[in-house]
Amino acid sequence: MPGVTVTVDARLIEVDRRTLVFEIEARDERAVISTGTHRRGVVDRDLFVAHLTARTDGARS
């Protein structure tokens, strides 16, 4: 509905090495409208680029 405010809260509930798990809750002015979990992976950018470069250099040979 236009004009309704929706608030979303995320709470970090677990850290497993490079994986973060969040609990999510969305609600409007009247009630909770959605809940869920969200996982995020933390990536070391420099290491990722180094691996990618090594793979693509090998593919071009």
HTML snippet that shows the backbone in 3Dmol.js (N, CA, C, O; Angstrom):
<script src="https://3Dmol.org/build/3Dmol-min.js"></script>
<div id="view" style="width:600px;height:400px;position:relative"></div>
<script>
const pdb = `
ATOM      1  N   MET A   1       0.841  -1.173   0.000  1.00  0.00           N
ATOM      2  CA  MET A   1       0.000   0.000   0.000  1.00  0.00           C
ATOM      3  C   MET A   1       0.890   1.242   0.000  1.00  0.00           C
ATOM      4  O   MET A   1       1.819   1.333   0.802  1.00  0.00           O
ATOM      5  N   PRO A   2       0.625   2.170  -0.862  1.00  0.00           N
ATOM      6  CA  PRO A   2       1.404   3.412  -0.891  1.00  0.00           C
ATOM      7  C   PRO A   2       1.309   4.159   0.438  1.00  0.00           C
ATOM      8  O   PRO A   2       0.238   4.249   1.039  1.00  0.00           O
ATOM      9  N   GLY A   3       2.432   4.685   0.882  1.00  0.00           N
ATOM     10  CA  GLY A   3       2.455   5.481   2.102  1.00  0.00           C
ATOM     11  C   GLY A   3       2.688   4.703   3.377  1.00  0.00           C
ATOM     12  O   GLY A   3       2.844   5.307   4.439  1.00  0.00           O
ATOM     13  N   VAL A   4       2.718   3.377   3.307  1.00  0.00           N
ATOM     14  CA  VAL A   4       2.948   2.564   4.498  1.00  0.00           C
ATOM     15  C   VAL A   4       4.452   2.455   4.735  1.00  0.00           C
ATOM     16  O   VAL A   4       5.216   2.184   3.808  1.00  0.00           O
ATOM     17  N   THR A   5       4.864   2.665   5.964  1.00  0.00           N
ATOM     18  CA  THR A   5       6.273   2.534   6.325  1.00  0.00           C
ATOM     19  C   THR A   5       6.577   1.090   6.690  1.00  0.00           C
ATOM     20  O   THR A   5       5.876   0.484   7.500  1.00  0.00           O
ATOM     21  N   VAL A   6       7.628   0.541   6.087  1.00  0.00           N
ATOM     22  CA  VAL A   6       8.087  -0.811   6.401  1.00  0.00           C
ATOM     23  C   VAL A   6       9.475  -0.687   7.022  1.00  0.00           C
ATOM     24  O   VAL A   6      10.359  -0.027   6.477  1.00  0.00           O
ATOM     25  N   THR A   7       9.647  -1.333   8.169  1.00  0.00           N
ATOM     26  CA  THR A   7      10.924  -1.335   8.876  1.00  0.00           C
ATOM     27  C   THR A   7      11.518  -2.734   8.804  1.00  0.00           C
ATOM     28  O   THR A   7      10.827  -3.722   9.053  1.00  0.00           O
ATOM     29  N   VAL A   8      12.801  -2.815   8.462  1.00  0.00           N
ATOM     30  CA  VAL A   8      13.487  -4.103   8.384  1.00  0.00           C
ATOM     31  C   VAL A   8      14.656  -4.086   9.357  1.00  0.00           C
ATOM     32  O   VAL A   8      15.478  -3.170   9.341  1.00  0.00           O
ATOM     33  N   ASP A   9      14.721  -5.112  10.206  1.00  0.00           N
ATOM     34  CA  ASP A   9      15.824  -5.269  11.149  1.00  0.00           C
ATOM     35  C   ASP A   9      16.613  -6.514  10.775  1.00  0.00           C
ATOM     36  O   ASP A   9      16.038  -7.550  10.443  1.00  0.00           O
ATOM     37  N   ALA A  10      17.923  -6.405  10.831  1.00  0.00           N
ATOM     38  CA  ALA A  10      18.812  -7.543  10.603  1.00  0.00           C
ATOM     39  C   ALA A  10      19.703  -7.692  11.825  1.00  0.00           C
ATOM     40  O   ALA A  10      20.272  -6.720  12.322  1.00  0.00           O
ATOM     41  N   ARG A  11      19.811  -8.925  12.299  1.00  0.00           N
ATOM     42  CA  ARG A  11      20.620  -9.195  13.490  1.00  0.00           C
ATOM     43  C   ARG A  11      21.611 -10.306  13.155  1.00  0.00           C
ATOM     44  O   ARG A  11      21.219 -11.378  12.693  1.00  0.00           O
ATOM     45  N   LEU A  12      22.891 -10.043  13.388  1.00  0.00           N
ATOM     46  CA  LEU A  12      23.926 -11.048  13.156  1.00  0.00           C
ATOM     47  C   LEU A  12      23.795 -12.131  14.218  1.00  0.00           C
ATOM     48  O   LEU A  12      23.931 -11.857  15.411  1.00  0.00           O
ATOM     49  N   ILE A  13      23.530 -13.375  13.781  1.00  0.00           N
ATOM     50  CA  ILE A  13      23.299 -14.449  14.747  1.00  0.00           C
ATOM     51  C   ILE A  13      24.385 -15.518  14.741  1.00  0.00           C
ATOM     52  O   ILE A  13      24.458 -16.335  15.659  1.00  0.00           O
ATOM     53  N   GLU A  14      25.234 -15.515  13.702  1.00  0.00           N
ATOM     54  CA  GLU A  14      26.269 -16.550  13.634  1.00  0.00           C
ATOM     55  C   GLU A  14      27.437 -16.078  12.769  1.00  0.00           C
ATOM     56  O   GLU A  14      27.250 -15.430  11.740  1.00  0.00           O
ATOM     57  N   VAL A  15      28.640 -16.419  13.215  1.00  0.00           N
ATOM     58  CA  VAL A  15      29.848 -16.191  12.423  1.00  0.00           C
ATOM     59  C   VAL A  15      30.577 -17.525  12.363  1.00  0.00           C
ATOM     60  O   VAL A  15      30.968 -18.075  13.393  1.00  0.00           O
ATOM     61  N   ASP A  16      30.756 -18.041  11.149  1.00  0.00           N
ATOM     62  CA  ASP A  16      31.461 -19.304  10.948  1.00  0.00           C
ATOM     63  C   ASP A  16      32.574 -19.062   9.944  1.00  0.00           C
ATOM     64  O   ASP A  16      32.368 -19.139   8.733  1.00  0.00           O
ATOM     65  N   ARG A  17      33.761 -18.767  10.469  1.00  0.00           N
ATOM     66  CA  ARG A  17      34.919 -18.405   9.655  1.00  0.00           C
ATOM     67  C   ARG A  17      34.579 -17.214   8.773  1.00  0.00           C
ATOM     68  O   ARG A  17      34.507 -16.093   9.276  1.00  0.00           O
ATOM     69  N   ARG A  18      34.368 -17.411   7.484  1.00  0.00           N
ATOM     70  CA  ARG A  18      34.094 -16.278   6.596  1.00  0.00           C
ATOM     71  C   ARG A  18      32.629 -16.204   6.177  1.00  0.00           C
ATOM     72  O   ARG A  18      32.300 -15.543   5.192  1.00  0.00           O
ATOM     73  N   THR A  19      31.749 -16.874   6.913  1.00  0.00           N
ATOM     74  CA  THR A  19      30.321 -16.823   6.620  1.00  0.00           C
ATOM     75  C   THR A  19      29.592 -16.130   7.766  1.00  0.00           C
ATOM     76  O   THR A  19      29.763 -16.484   8.933  1.00  0.00           O
ATOM     77  N   LEU A  20      28.779 -15.141   7.415  1.00  0.00           N
ATOM     78  CA  LEU A  20      27.967 -14.416   8.392  1.00  0.00           C
ATOM     79  C   LEU A  20      26.511 -14.784   8.157  1.00  0.00           C
ATOM     80  O   LEU A  20      26.057 -14.824   7.013  1.00  0.00           O
ATOM     81  N   VAL A  21      25.776 -15.051   9.230  1.00  0.00           N
ATOM     82  CA  VAL A  21      24.362 -15.401   9.125  1.00  0.00           C
ATOM     83  C   VAL A  21      23.554 -14.353   9.882  1.00  0.00           C
ATOM     84  O   VAL A  21      23.820 -14.057  11.047  1.00  0.00           O
ATOM     85  N   PHE A  22      22.564 -13.803   9.190  1.00  0.00           N
ATOM     86  CA  PHE A  22      21.710 -12.770   9.767  1.00  0.00           C
ATOM     87  C   PHE A  22      20.276 -13.274   9.871  1.00  0.00           C
ATOM     88  O   PHE A  22      19.809 -14.026   9.016  1.00  0.00           O
ATOM     89  N   GLU A  23      19.588 -12.856  10.919  1.00  0.00           N
ATOM     90  CA  GLU A  23      18.154 -13.083  11.066  1.00  0.00           C
ATOM     91  C   GLU A  23      17.466 -11.776  10.675  1.00  0.00           C
ATOM     92  O   GLU A  23      17.825 -10.708  11.171  1.00  0.00           O
ATOM     93  N   ILE A  24      16.491 -11.863   9.796  1.00  0.00           N
ATOM     94  CA  ILE A  24      15.828 -10.677   9.248  1.00  0.00           C
ATOM     95  C   ILE A  24      14.354 -10.673   9.651  1.00  0.00           C
ATOM     96  O   ILE A  24      13.694 -11.712   9.652  1.00  0.00           O
ATOM     97  N   GLU A  25      13.850  -9.484   9.994  1.00  0.00           N
ATOM     98  CA  GLU A  25      12.422  -9.321  10.271  1.00  0.00           C
ATOM     99  C   GLU A  25      11.951  -8.009   9.652  1.00  0.00           C
ATOM    100  O   GLU A  25      12.561  -6.959   9.853  1.00  0.00           O
ATOM    101  N   ALA A  26      10.869  -8.086   8.903  1.00  0.00           N
ATOM    102  CA  ALA A  26      10.267  -6.888   8.301  1.00  0.00           C
ATOM    103  C   ALA A  26       8.873  -6.712   8.877  1.00  0.00           C
ATOM    104  O   ALA A  26       8.127  -7.677   9.040  1.00  0.00           O
ATOM    105  N   ARG A  27       8.533  -5.462   9.184  1.00  0.00           N
ATOM    106  CA  ARG A  27       7.192  -5.200   9.730  1.00  0.00           C
ATOM    107  C   ARG A  27       6.702  -3.839   9.260  1.00  0.00           C
ATOM    108  O   ARG A  27       7.479  -2.926   8.982  1.00  0.00           O
ATOM    109  N   ASP A  28       5.408  -3.744   9.184  1.00  0.00           N
ATOM    110  CA  ASP A  28       4.801  -2.453   8.881  1.00  0.00           C
ATOM    111  C   ASP A  28       4.241  -1.896  10.180  1.00  0.00           C
ATOM    112  O   ASP A  28       4.600  -2.353  11.265  1.00  0.00           O
ATOM    113  N   GLU A  29       3.368  -0.915  10.069  1.00  0.00           N
ATOM    114  CA  GLU A  29       2.831  -0.274  11.275  1.00  0.00           C
ATOM    115  C   GLU A  29       1.897  -1.182  12.066  1.00  0.00           C
ATOM    116  O   GLU A  29       1.579  -0.894  13.219  1.00  0.00           O
ATOM    117  N   ARG A  30       1.452  -2.290  11.445  1.00  0.00           N
ATOM    118  CA  ARG A  30       0.477  -3.152  12.110  1.00  0.00           C
ATOM    119  C   ARG A  30       1.027  -4.487  12.590  1.00  0.00           C
ATOM    120  O   ARG A  30       0.610  -4.987  13.635  1.00  0.00           O
ATOM    121  N   ALA A  31       1.968  -5.078  11.833  1.00  0.00           N
ATOM    122  CA  ALA A  31       2.396  -6.434  12.183  1.00  0.00           C
ATOM    123  C   ALA A  31       3.694  -6.810  11.470  1.00  0.00           C
ATOM    124  O   ALA A  31       4.166  -6.104  10.578  1.00  0.00           O
ATOM    125  N   VAL A  32       4.252  -7.941  11.891  1.00  0.00           N
ATOM    126  CA  VAL A  32       5.392  -8.524  11.186  1.00  0.00           C
ATOM    127  C   VAL A  32       4.877  -9.050   9.852  1.00  0.00           C
ATOM    128  O   VAL A  32       3.884  -9.775   9.806  1.00  0.00           O
ATOM    129  N   ILE A  33       5.554  -8.684   8.768  1.00  0.00           N
ATOM    130  CA  ILE A  33       5.091  -9.109   7.442  1.00  0.00           C
ATOM    131  C   ILE A  33       6.020 -10.130   6.792  1.00  0.00           C
ATOM    132  O   ILE A  33       5.646 -10.771   5.809  1.00  0.00           O
ATOM    133  N   SER A  34       7.234 -10.286   7.336  1.00  0.00           N
ATOM    134  CA  SER A  34       8.143 -11.281   6.777  1.00  0.00           C
ATOM    135  C   SER A  34       9.299 -11.525   7.735  1.00  0.00           C
ATOM    136  O   SER A  34       9.721 -10.624   8.460  1.00  0.00           O
ATOM    137  N   THR A  35       9.808 -12.759   7.730  1.00  0.00           N
ATOM    138  CA  THR A  35      11.010 -13.105   8.479  1.00  0.00           C
ATOM    139  C   THR A  35      11.867 -14.015   7.609  1.00  0.00           C
ATOM    140  O   THR A  35      11.379 -14.620   6.655  1.00  0.00           O
ATOM    141  N   GLY A  36      13.141 -14.103   7.946  1.00  0.00           N
ATOM    142  CA  GLY A  36      14.006 -15.001   7.193  1.00  0.00           C
ATOM    143  C   GLY A  36      15.430 -14.925   7.681  1.00  0.00           C
ATOM    144  O   GLY A  36      15.748 -14.208   8.629  1.00  0.00           O
ATOM    145  N   THR A  37      16.287 -15.682   7.012  1.00  0.00           N
ATOM    146  CA  THR A  37      17.712 -15.637   7.299  1.00  0.00           C
ATOM    147  C   THR A  37      18.455 -15.287   6.019  1.00  0.00           C
ATOM    148  O   THR A  37      17.975 -15.531   4.912  1.00  0.00           O
ATOM    149  N   HIS A  38      19.631 -14.714   6.197  1.00  0.00           N
ATOM    150  CA  HIS A  38      20.453 -14.286   5.063  1.00  0.00           C
ATOM    151  C   HIS A  38      21.897 -14.642   5.371  1.00  0.00           C
ATOM    152  O   HIS A  38      22.400 -14.318   6.446  1.00  0.00           O
ATOM    153  N   ARG A  39      22.567 -15.305   4.437  1.00  0.00           N
ATOM    154  CA  ARG A  39      23.981 -15.671   4.598  1.00  0.00           C
ATOM    155  C   ARG A  39      24.836 -14.823   3.674  1.00  0.00           C
ATOM    156  O   ARG A  39      24.495 -14.606   2.511  1.00  0.00           O
ATOM    157  N   ARG A  40      25.960 -14.342   4.214  1.00  0.00           N
ATOM    158  CA  ARG A  40      26.917 -13.560   3.423  1.00  0.00           C
ATOM    159  C   ARG A  40      28.288 -14.196   3.563  1.00  0.00           C
ATOM    160  O   ARG A  40      28.694 -14.599   4.653  1.00  0.00           O
ATOM    161  N   GLY A  41      28.987 -14.280   2.461  1.00  0.00           N
ATOM    162  CA  GLY A  41      30.358 -14.776   2.479  1.00  0.00           C
ATOM    163  C   GLY A  41      31.322 -13.609   2.393  1.00  0.00           C
ATOM    164  O   GLY A  41      31.147 -12.713   1.567  1.00  0.00           O
ATOM    165  N   VAL A  42      32.334 -13.615   3.238  1.00  0.00           N
ATOM    166  CA  VAL A  42      33.358 -12.576   3.225  1.00  0.00           C
ATOM    167  C   VAL A  42      34.481 -13.058   2.311  1.00  0.00           C
ATOM    168  O   VAL A  42      35.022 -14.146   2.506  1.00  0.00           O
ATOM    169  N   VAL A  43      34.826 -12.248   1.318  1.00  0.00           N
ATOM    170  CA  VAL A  43      35.827 -12.625   0.324  1.00  0.00           C
ATOM    171  C   VAL A  43      37.044 -11.716   0.456  1.00  0.00           C
ATOM    172  O   VAL A  43      36.917 -10.493   0.528  1.00  0.00           O
ATOM    173  N   ASP A  44      38.225 -12.329   0.487  1.00  0.00           N
ATOM    174  CA  ASP A  44      39.474 -11.568   0.449  1.00  0.00           C
ATOM    175  C   ASP A  44      39.680 -11.155  -1.005  1.00  0.00           C
ATOM    176  O   ASP A  44      40.025 -11.987  -1.844  1.00  0.00           O
ATOM    177  N   ARG A  45      39.474  -9.897  -1.301  1.00  0.00           N
ATOM    178  CA  ARG A  45      39.490  -9.406  -2.679  1.00  0.00           C
ATOM    179  C   ARG A  45      40.815  -9.680  -3.374  1.00  0.00           C
ATOM    180  O   ARG A  45      40.826 -10.151  -4.511  1.00  0.00           O
ATOM    181  N   ASP A  46      41.926  -9.395  -2.715  1.00  0.00           N
ATOM    182  CA  ASP A  46      43.234  -9.587  -3.337  1.00  0.00           C
ATOM    183  C   ASP A  46      43.477 -11.058  -3.680  1.00  0.00           C
ATOM    184  O   ASP A  46      43.983 -11.369  -4.758  1.00  0.00           O
ATOM    185  N   LEU A  47      43.123 -11.948  -2.778  1.00  0.00           N
ATOM    186  CA  LEU A  47      43.287 -13.379  -3.019  1.00  0.00           C
ATOM    187  C   LEU A  47      42.369 -13.846  -4.147  1.00  0.00           C
ATOM    188  O   LEU A  47      42.780 -14.645  -4.988  1.00  0.00           O
ATOM    189  N   PHE A  48      41.148 -13.361  -4.173  1.00  0.00           N
ATOM    190  CA  PHE A  48      40.190 -13.709  -5.221  1.00  0.00           C
ATOM    191  C   PHE A  48      40.713 -13.284  -6.592  1.00  0.00           C
ATOM    192  O   PHE A  48      40.677 -14.066  -7.542  1.00  0.00           O
ATOM    193  N   VAL A  49      41.195 -12.055  -6.693  1.00  0.00           N
ATOM    194  CA  VAL A  49      41.718 -11.549  -7.968  1.00  0.00           C
ATOM    195  C   VAL A  49      42.954 -12.340  -8.390  1.00  0.00           C
ATOM    196  O   VAL A  49      43.123 -12.633  -9.573  1.00  0.00           O
ATOM    197  N   ALA A  50      43.814 -12.686  -7.441  1.00  0.00           N
ATOM    198  CA  ALA A  50      45.012 -13.468  -7.764  1.00  0.00           C
ATOM    199  C   ALA A  50      44.633 -14.836  -8.334  1.00  0.00           C
ATOM    200  O   ALA A  50      45.221 -15.278  -9.321  1.00  0.00           O
ATOM    201  N   HIS A  51      43.659 -15.506  -7.720  1.00  0.00           N
ATOM    202  CA  HIS A  51      43.203 -16.809  -8.228  1.00  0.00           C
ATOM    203  C   HIS A  51      42.557 -16.657  -9.602  1.00  0.00           C
ATOM    204  O   HIS A  51      42.800 -17.468 -10.496  1.00  0.00           O
ATOM    205  N   LEU A  52      41.751 -15.643  -9.771  1.00  0.00           N
ATOM    206  CA  LEU A  52      41.089 -15.405 -11.049  1.00  0.00           C
ATOM    207  C   LEU A  52      42.114 -15.126 -12.145  1.00  0.00           C
ATOM    208  O   LEU A  52      42.000 -15.652 -13.251  1.00  0.00           O
ATOM    209  N   THR A  53      43.102 -14.308 -11.844  1.00  0.00           N
ATOM    210  CA  THR A  53      44.149 -13.986 -12.817  1.00  0.00           C
ATOM    211  C   THR A  53      44.927 -15.244 -13.207  1.00  0.00           C
ATOM    212  O   THR A  53      45.215 -15.457 -14.384  1.00  0.00           O
ATOM    213  N   ALA A  54      45.263 -16.067 -12.231  1.00  0.00           N
ATOM    214  CA  ALA A  54      45.994 -17.303 -12.509  1.00  0.00           C
ATOM    215  C   ALA A  54      45.179 -18.228 -13.410  1.00  0.00           C
ATOM    216  O   ALA A  54      45.734 -18.855 -14.312  1.00  0.00           O
ATOM    217  N   ARG A  55      43.883 -18.318 -13.178  1.00  0.00           N
ATOM    218  CA  ARG A  55      43.026 -19.193 -13.999  1.00  0.00           C
ATOM    219  C   ARG A  55      42.871 -18.654 -15.411  1.00  0.00           C
ATOM    220  O   ARG A  55      42.922 -19.423 -16.371  1.00  0.00           O
ATOM    221  N   THR A  56      42.684 -17.364 -15.555  1.00  0.00           N
ATOM    222  CA  THR A  56      42.477 -16.805 -16.898  1.00  0.00           C
ATOM    223  C   THR A  56      43.777 -16.770 -17.680  1.00  0.00           C
ATOM    224  O   THR A  56      43.748 -16.915 -18.902  1.00  0.00           O
ATOM    225  N   ASP A  57      44.913 -16.583 -17.027  1.00  0.00           N
ATOM    226  CA  ASP A  57      46.199 -16.629 -17.728  1.00  0.00           C
ATOM    227  C   ASP A  57      46.456 -18.032 -18.265  1.00  0.00           C
ATOM    228  O   ASP A  57      46.982 -18.191 -19.367  1.00  0.00           O
ATOM    229  N   GLY A  58      46.089 -19.043 -17.492  1.00  0.00           N
ATOM    230  CA  GLY A  58      46.251 -20.427 -17.942  1.00  0.00           C
ATOM    231  C   GLY A  58      45.332 -20.765 -19.099  1.00  0.00           C
ATOM    232  O   GLY A  58      45.692 -21.571 -19.958  1.00  0.00           O
ATOM    233  N   ALA A  59      44.158 -20.166 -19.138  1.00  0.00           N
ATOM    234  CA  ALA A  59      43.191 -20.432 -20.204  1.00  0.00           C
ATOM    235  C   ALA A  59      43.618 -19.783 -21.510  1.00  0.00           C
ATOM    236  O   ALA A  59      43.233 -20.245 -22.584  1.00  0.00           O
ATOM    237  N   ARG A  60      44.403 -18.725 -21.435  1.00  0.00           N
ATOM    238  CA  ARG A  60      44.824 -18.005 -22.639  1.00  0.00           C
ATOM    239  C   ARG A  60      46.052 -18.628 -23.290  1.00  0.00           C
ATOM    240  O   ARG A  60      46.371 -18.311 -24.436  1.00  0.00           O
ATOM    241  N   SER A  61      46.737 -19.501 -22.581  1.00  0.00           N
ATOM    242  CA  SER A  61      47.971 -20.094 -23.113  1.00  0.00           C
ATOM    243  C   SER A  61      47.678 -21.082 -24.216  1.00  0.00           C
ATOM    244  O   SER A  61      48.600 -21.675 -24.775  1.00  0.00           O
TER     245      SER A  61
END
`;
const viewer = $3Dmol.createViewer("view");
viewer.addModel(pdb, "pdb");
viewer.setStyle({}, {cartoon: {color: "spectrum"}});
viewer.zoomTo();
viewer.render();
</script>
